[in-house]
Amino acid sequence: MPGTKKILQPSLGILLLSFNLSLLSGCADIIDPGSSEKSYEMPLASVNLVCKEPSLKKARLSFFKDNAATATSGGKSQYLSRERTPAGGQYVVQFKEGDCFRIDVLYSSPIPKEAALKLARTLLPPDAPPQSRVDEGNPKDQSKQLKEVYYFGNDFAVELSFKDDKDHLANQVSEIAAVNLELLGNISSDQIAAKEVQALLDKEKQDKEKAEKAKVSRSKSDQ
């Protein structure tokens, strides 16, 4: 039954790389100039749980592989998108033996729940069954990040995560995850506390705000 399957969280290594990527000024230093393999772009809109690892591996203009130890635990592999969605979401795509079992979209600033659900549906296979049930979690458990899990048949789920109760009530989503529950069975992954996840996202937002303020301050001093 779907309720008995555990939906794993992205590793701390994923989120650290997500934060570091936002600080890069370009991708030229990430792409291996000595590689003879042809690279191409892969639109984020075409990424879903049906994707195979070779597709993202070749799409080096759009994605890069995370080689950290936590990103390869249990024989899995994961890729981070170089670009972001118009709303600022960054993709983290995870594979096991070439098959995609989880896609996360991380946001530094929350987006409306309606928009999150719309994007989440595109992350599922085109022939995924209709939504079968919803698990809104336990709102009394404040030790865990608030989540809503939408099941599509027995093998697929979409998870929406909220920063806090205030965002939950306002239907503002911080993270989207689409999961292939059937493939998830034998995959291990490091677990991290929700507060650590949000701390990284908050730090990224604060750093951006500081950079913008510094830029404005320099502009005024030059006048």
C-alpha positions in Angstrom: 0.0 0.0 0.0 1.2 3.5 -0.7 0.9 4.6 2.9 3.6 2.1 3.9 6.3 3.4 1.6 8.8 5.9 2.8 9.4 9.0 0.6 13.1 9.9 1.0 14.3 13.4 1.3 17.1 14.9 -0.9 20.5 14.6 0.7 22.3 17.5 2.4 24.9 17.3 -0.4 22.2 18.1 -3.0 21.1 21.2 -1.2 24.6 22.4 -0.6 25.3 22.1 -4.3 22.1 23.8 -5.1 23.2 26.7 -2.9 26.7 26.8 -4.4 25.4 26.7 -7.9 23.5 29.9 -7.4 26.8 31.6 -6.6 28.5 30.6 -9.9 28.7 33.3 -12.6 28.6 30.8 -15.5 28.9 27.2 -16.4 32.0 27.2 -18.6 34.1 26.1 -15.7 31.9 23.2 -15.0 31.7 21.7 -18.5 34.8 19.6 -19.3 36.3 21.3 -22.4 38.4 18.2 -23.1 35.3 15.9 -23.5 34.6 14.6 -27.0 31.0 13.8 -26.1 28.5 16.1 -27.8 26.6 18.3 -25.4 23.1 19.7 -25.8 20.5 21.6 -23.9 17.5 19.9 -22.3 14.5 22.1 -21.4 13.3 21.7 -17.9 9.8 21.3 -19.2 10.8 18.0 -20.8 12.1 16.4 -17.5 9.9 13.8 -15.8 10.1 10.4 -14.1 10.3 8.7 -17.5 13.7 10.3 -18.2 16.7 8.0 -18.5 20.1 8.9 -17.0 22.0 9.0 -20.4 19.7 11.9 -21.5 20.7 14.1 -18.6 24.3 13.0 -18.8 24.5 14.2 -22.4 22.6 17.4 -21.6 25.6 19.0 -20.0 24.6 22.5 -21.0 21.5 22.2 -18.9 22.5 19.7 -16.1 25.6 18.6 -14.3 26.2 15.5 -12.2 26.7 15.7 -8.5 29.7 13.5 -7.6 29.6 14.1 -3.8 29.6 10.9 -1.7 26.1 11.6 -0.4 24.9 11.9 -4.0 26.1 8.5 -5.0 25.1 6.5 -1.9 23.3 3.3 -2.5 24.3 3.2 -6.1 22.2 6.1 -7.1 23.2 9.2 -9.1 21.8 12.7 -9.2 21.9 15.8 -11.5 21.3 19.5 -10.8 19.9 21.9 -13.3 22.1 24.9 -14.3 19.1 27.0 -14.9 15.9 27.7 -12.9 12.2 27.9 -13.7 10.7 31.3 -14.1 9.6 31.2 -10.5 13.2 30.3 -9.3 12.9 26.6 -8.9 16.0 24.4 -9.3 15.7 20.8 -10.4 17.4 17.9 -8.6 17.0 14.6 -10.6 17.9 11.2 -9.1 18.5 7.9 -10.8 19.0 4.3 -9.9 20.5 2.0 -12.6 19.6 4.6 -15.2 16.0 5.0 -14.2 14.6 8.2 -12.6 13.1 7.6 -9.2 12.8 11.1 -7.8 12.7 14.7 -9.0 12.9 17.6 -6.6 12.3 21.3 -7.5 13.7 23.6 -4.7 12.6 27.2 -4.2 14.3 29.9 -2.2 11.1 31.9 -2.3 7.8 29.9 -2.0 5.3 29.7 -4.9 1.5 29.3 -4.8 0.2 25.8 -4.2 -1.8 25.9 -7.4 1.3 26.6 -9.5 3.2 23.9 -7.6 0.6 21.2 -8.3 0.5 22.2 -12.0 4.3 21.8 -12.3 4.3 18.6 -10.2 1.8 16.9 -12.6 4.3 17.5 -15.5 7.0 15.6 -13.5 5.0 12.4 -13.5 4.9 10.0 -16.5 2.4 11.1 -19.1 0.4 7.9 -18.6 0.4 8.1 -14.8 -3.0 7.1 -13.2 -5.3 9.7 -11.8 -4.9 11.0 -8.3 -6.0 8.4 -5.9 -5.7 10.0 -2.4 -4.1 12.8 -0.4 -2.2 12.6 2.8 -2.0 16.0 4.5 0.2 14.7 7.3 -0.1 15.6 11.0 -0.4 19.4 11.5 0.2 18.9 15.3 3.7 17.5 14.7 5.8 20.7 14.7 9.1 18.8 14.7 8.7 18.0 11.0 8.3 20.2 7.9 4.7 20.4 6.9 3.9 18.3 3.8 1.1 17.2 1.6 1.4 14.0 -0.3 -0.7 13.3 -3.4 -0.8 9.7 -4.6 -1.4 8.7 -8.2 -2.3 5.0 -8.2 0.1 2.8 -6.2 3.4 3.7 -7.8 3.6 7.5 -8.0 3.4 10.3 -5.5 3.8 14.1 -5.5 5.0 15.7 -2.3 4.6 19.4 -1.5 6.6 20.9 1.4 5.9 24.1 3.3 8.3 26.2 5.2 6.1 26.6 8.2 2.5 26.7 9.3 2.0 30.2 8.1 3.1 29.3 4.6 0.9 26.2 4.8 -2.2 28.2 5.6 -1.3 30.6 2.8 -0.7 27.7 0.3 2.9 28.8 -0.4 5.1 25.8 -1.4 8.9 25.7 -0.8 9.7 22.3 -2.4 8.1 20.0 -4.9 9.0 16.3 -5.2 7.7 13.7 -7.7 8.5 10.1 -6.7 8.4 6.7 -8.4 7.5 4.6 -5.4 8.0 1.3 -7.2 11.7 2.1 -7.9 12.2 3.6 -4.5 12.1 0.3 -2.6 15.8 -0.6 -2.4 17.3 2.9 -2.6 19.0 4.3 0.5 19.6 8.1 1.1 20.8 10.3 3.9 18.1 11.9 5.9 18.3 15.5 7.1 16.1 17.6 9.3 13.6 19.9 7.6 15.1 22.9 9.5 18.4 22.3 7.8 16.8 22.3 4.4 15.1 25.6 5.1 18.2 27.0 6.6 20.0 26.5 3.4 17.2 28.1 1.3 17.0 31.0 3.8 20.7 31.6 3.6 20.6 31.7 -0.1 17.8 34.3 -0.1 19.6 36.4 2.6 22.9 36.3 0.6 21.0 37.5 -2.5 19.4 40.3 -0.6 22.8 41.4 0.9 24.3 41.4 -2.6 21.5 43.6 -3.9 21.8 46.0 -1.0 25.6 46.2 -1.5 25.1 46.9 -5.2 22.6 49.7 -4.4 25.0 51.2 -1.8 27.9 51.2 -4.3 25.7 52.8 -6.9 24.8 55.6 -4.5 28.4 56.2 -3.4 29.4 56.6 -7.1 26.9 59.3 -7.7 
